[in-house]
Amino acid sequence: MAQEKKNQTMLNGALILAVSTIIVKLIGALYKIPLTGLIGGVGRGYFNAAYNIYTPIYAISMAGLPVAVSRLVSESVSLNRYGEVRQIYKVSNKIFLITGAVGTALMFLIAYPYVRYASSVNALPSILAVAPSIFFCCAMSSYRGYYEGLRNMTPTAVSQIIEALSKLLLGIGLASAVMKFGISQYEKTGSVFGHAAETAADAYSYIYPYTAAAAIMGVTIGTVAGLVYLMILHRVKGDGITRTDLINSPSDSTDRDIAKRIITFAIPMVIGSLITNITNLIDTVTIQARLEDAFLAAPQVIKSMYANSLNLSGTLDQDIPTYLYGNYGAALDFRNLIPTITMSLGISALPVLSAAWALKDKQQIRTNVESVIRVTMLVALPAGFGMAVLATPILTILYGSKQPDIIPIAAPIMAVYGYATALMAVSTPVTNMLQGIGRTDIPVKAAVAGAVVKIICNYTLVGNPRFNIQGAPVGSILCYVVIVSVNLYYLLRISGVRISAVSVLIKPLVCAALCAASAKGTYVLADMLLADRLPHFNLIATVGSIGVAAIVYLASLLLLKGLSKDDISMLPKGEKIAKVLAHYKLLS
């Protein structure tokens, strides 16, 4: 059939998603970095609070459904059941619309109790602004799951970029308009949105909740734009399944049977997502509440720790916990960068592995499992180590001119997460591969164990005034240690795959260490020789250090034969590239 000719290999599909994710992240940086400069750490705190309630409800609303659709479609295609493929699409659309509507309603219902408990009532406008996007996201994900099951990652990639661009243009535009309106009100009347403001600091304090809401409204509009694109694409270009395919493979399943299979497969993932996201919600609320407790217990300790940042930002005492939490969000932007990119490996591997599992193709199973883990390490280790050693220079580029107060708070958190990036990056691909072989129950058990560790650590450390927000990364990292250990153990045991520790971990680790050392060394040397002589020194030195590190990493990777022929062959034009590298004996 036509669709078969367009099927993408695992790494080819992952590459398409990875490129789109990088573009989306760059757009996100263009969105969040000026946004933080526009609304400050306090406004960013309200923005983060809304996102933190939105994310779990969104995830629970559609948990497991895109994966279930992708897996079932992939299995049906591998067995030439094209009539069933179309039936899965129709049934899943109805399920997604229902869950999206329920998710949006739930967010409206719990918005006020959440902000009251989290001591962040001013985040309410932002939560109400983003709530409708759950419905549109769920509708959009039914199309994405369907095309991913057909091993066509392009629709997902393009819709993500459209969504991000809409968020950028409209979010920043709306936030800027609200900010200008609020300042104009204060200058003319001395009040802002009905509140009398004695000082400019008071005025900004009243403006921030509404600028944050305006910014996050861009997210909702972006989801509408992405959905419209997918609907038009499906109507105009279809899915590649021909009339002959449908005639030769009619479906003998009822809609009820299809719905039952989707829901049965999704239930363990719903439970897992429920546990994970309720844990993250409790974690978020706990961090904010424990920051309040820590500040009330020893305000002078915290104020002395961040004296320079607080003075630079002009943050009022009552806003300090929110300010710290907002700056923590700036570090989280980088924590999630690489894992979001490597997530594409899991999304692309799932339909391939599902098909191989259905056909009992052991060689294909082994190749894909090992390639996913190795490629994740090859990407995440150098990126994470580089992010750790260059945390302060990178943040200085982004925030040094407008928000320098953020850097001393966010840089240590960013560095800690940098060293743990590979652990976080491999978590989702390993989970996806377990789902691909039908074991959706195991990630649930791992999530429970990780959740307990995370909550205990965060409650203990964040509430301690000596650690406060700097203690937050510890619980997250230990949570990932538990989850990855459990899931990886069972993936290898059930699939019967044996991976080479030297190929998958040791070689990438050595190359990443050389990469990080060269980045740090280059920056330090440049600082010693050129800091006072070169305009825009930090930007040039940081970019130069990254360039040197990339060359060192690539050279060490080839010399240590860190890449395999299977990895290269699954890339676009991979066979030709693999032949050249093999000729020079640079592949393992």
Secondary structure, DSSP 8 states (H G I E B T S, - for coil): -HHHHH---HHHHHHHHHHHHHHHHHHHHHHHHHHHHHHHHHHHHHHHHHHHHHHHHHHHHHTTHHHHHHHHHHHHHHTT-HHHHHHHHHHHHHHHHHHHHHHHHHHHHHHHHHHHHTT-GGGHHHHHHHTTHHHHHHHHHHHHHHHHHTT--HHHHHHHHHHHHHHHHHHHHHHHHHHHHHHHHHHHHSEETTEE-SSHHHHHHHHHHHHHHHHHHHHHHHHHHHHHHHHHHHHHH--S--HHHHHHS-----HHHHHHHHHHHHHHHHHHHHHHHHHHHHHHHHHHHHHHHHHHH-HHHHHHHTHHHHHHHT--GGGHHHHHHHHHHHHHHHHTHHHHHHHHHHHHHHHHHHHHHHTT-HHHHHHHHHHHHHHHHHHHHHHHHHHHHTHHHHHHHHHTTT-GGGHHHHHHHHHHHHHTHHHHHHHHHHHHHHHHTT--SHHHHHHHHHHHHHHHHHHHHHTSTTTGGGGHHHHHHHHHHHHHHHHHHHHHHHHT----HIIIIIHHHHHHHHHHHHHHHHHHHHHHHHTTTSTTHHHHHHHHHHHHHHHHHHHHHHHTT---HHHHHTSTTHHHHHHHHHHTT---
